[in-house]
């Protein structure tokens, strides 16, 4: 693995503080051929839970836009269809303009997936980080003592790829900022997972770090290389790495 950070287990559910909880059933459009919830489905779900969380906290109007810098998905045990998922979301670290938010997914009939996202509050007009409100900081701080969170990459960019394949974009892959959506990156990860099914048997970890936005019309390439029980991935435009990713056994 590229760094020690990426080997760390995610923080456990706190005993006290503000934890947002909700639940819904696994959607039929989010399962793979084994009836398991796909990673792009997980990415969609945790984004929706985040939006609900902001409404519940009374912060949605002041903080409507967030960009994710890194997403970590630990598949401890696959969640299968049919199943109802219980979601728990809480803050694991924060600063004045960004935070890491944990979301655990637990299936009513079995299965567990643990996630963490590094989220940046964004000013939609300037597309620059925006200071969070004092009320949001106070509420989210009830589940963490880390109040000076700094960005530190977990992954290094892939140098030598063993495989290179094109990744065509669709207009439905684009968000309101005219960037490729978070979930579209996970579509690319699934393309690689098909070649390394043994690495993707639970428990395993998948990480995506976003370097620079990808826009519609750009020619995107997936580059990847297997190294033992892990696979390093790069999404590139020409030689410019726009996202780095990792799949590894836990």
N, C-alpha and C positions, 0 to 999 in steps of 0.2 A: 504494500500500500504506500502511496506517495508521502504521507505525513502521519505523525502520531495522532493528530486530532481526529482523523477519519476513523480511527479504531475505537474511539471512546463510545461507550454506551450512552444513550440519551438519558436525561434526568428523569427520575420517577415522578409519578403523580403526587403532588403535595398533599399533606394532611389538612392544611388550612389555606385560606385565601380564596380569591375569585377564580373559580373554574367554571367555564361555560359548558353546559351539557345539552345535547340534543340527540335525535335518533331518526333513522329512516331505513327502508329496505334497500338491499342491493338492486340496482337497476339492471334490467336484462341487457341493455346496450353497453354495459361496462364490464362484461365477463369475457374470459377467453375460452378456448376450446375445452379446457378442463373444468369449466364453470367457476373459475377463480376470479375474484375481483382484480382487474388489471391495474397497473401502476398509473396509467393516465386517468383512470377512474378515481384512484386515490387522490391524485393531484387536484382533480375537479372538486371532489368532496371536501377536501381540507380548505379549499378556497371559498366554497359556499359556507362552510361552518364559520370561517373567519368573518364573512360578511354578516352572518347572523349574530355572531359574537359582538361586533361593533354596534349593531342595533340594540342588542340586549344591554350593552354597557352605556347606551346613550351617546355614543361617539361617532355614529355613522355620518352625520351631517358635517362634522368638523374634519373627519378623516375618511373621505370616500375613496381615495385612491392609494393603493399600495403596490409596490413592485417587489418581487421576490428575488433575492440575490443567490440563495442556495436552498435546495430542498433535499432533505434526507428522508428516505423511506426504508424502514426496517420491517421486513416481512418475517415475523416470528413464527406465525402459522397462517397459511392462506385463509382468507374469508371466502366461503363458497356461496353460490346461489342454490336455493333460496336462503336468505338470512336477513335478519334485521341488525343493523350496525348501531351501536351506542358510541357516540363521540364525546370525548372530553378534551377541552382546549384551555391552555393556560400559558402564561408567559414564563419562560425559563431564564431570560436575561433581557435587559433593555438599556437604552440610552435615550437622549432627547429626540432623536430622529429615526431610530430603528429599534427593532426588537427581534428576539427569537421566540417563536410560538410553537409549543408542543401540541400535537393533536394525536390522541390514541384512539384507534378504531378497534372495537371488540364486538365480535359476532355473537348473536343470541344463541346460535347452535354451534359455536366454536369458531376459532380463528382470532388472530390478534396481529395488528399492524401498528407500529409506533412511528411517528413522523416528527420532524422539526423543520421549520422554515425560518430563514433570515429575511425579515420583511422591512422595507424602507417606506416610510410615509412620504408621499410625493405630492408636490404642488402641480396640479394638472396644467397650469398655464406656462410655468417655467420648466417643468419636467426635472426639477431639482428637489433634493430632500427638504421636507417641511418639518418644523418643530412640532412635536406632539403636544397636546394640551396638558395642563397640569393635572386635570382630572383623570385623563387616560393614564398618565404616568403613575399617579397615586394608586389607581385601581390595579393596574398590571403589576405594580411593585409588591403587591401582597403575596405573590407566589415566588419571588426571587429576591436574593440579596445582591445579585450582580447588577449594578446600576450604571456601570461605565462600559457597556458593551462596545467593542471595537470590531471592525471587519478584519478577518484573517482568512485567506483562502485555505481550504483543506486539500485541494487537488492541484497538481502540476499539469501543464499542458502536455498532451501526448506528442512525443518527438517522432518516433518511428512506428508507423502503422503497418499491421500485417494485412489488413483488409480495407478497401476504400470503395464505398458505394454511394450513388447519388441519393438525395433526399428531396424530391420535388415538393414544393409548397402549394397549398390550396388557399383560396381566398378566405375560407372558413378558419384558417389557422391564424388570422390576424385579429388583434385586439383593438381597443379604442385608442391606443397610442400608436397604432399602425406598426406594431411589433408582433412577432410571432408569439402566440399565447403560451402560457406555462405548460399546458397539457400537450401541445404539439411537440415539445422537446421530448416528452415521455413516449410519444409515438416512435420517435427515432430510437429510443432506448429499447423498445420492444422489438424493433427490427434486429438489433444485435442479440437480444436475449434468445431469439429463435435459433441462433447458431451455438449457444453455450447453455443448453438446458440444465446441465449438471451444476453449474454455478448458481443457477436461479432456483434451486430447490431450497426451501426454507430449512433453517433460518438464513437469510441473506440480506445484504444492505445494498441499496441503490442511492446514488448521490448525483445531483445535477447542480453545477455552479455556472451562473450566467456571467459571461465576460462583457459582451457587447450585444446590443439588440440585432436581431435578424429581421429584415423587412421583406415584404412580398416582392417577388421579381428577382431576388438574389438567388444565385445558384449555390445550393447548400450541399455539402458532402459529409457523410458519416465516415469517420476514420476510427479504426479500433484495433487493439492488440490484446491478446490474452497473455497473462503472466501468472502461471500457476492457477490458484483459485480466485483470481481477480481478473477483471477486464477493464482496461482504460479506453475511454471513448472521447473523441473530439468532434464537435460539429463546426465545420469550417466553411468560410466563403473565400475561395482561392486559398491562400495560406494563412488567412486570419482566423484564429480560433475564437469563435463566438460563444461557445459553451464547452466546458469540460465535464466529464461524467465518469462514474465508476460503478461497477457491479462487483460485489465481493461476498464471499461466505462470511457469516458471523461466527 
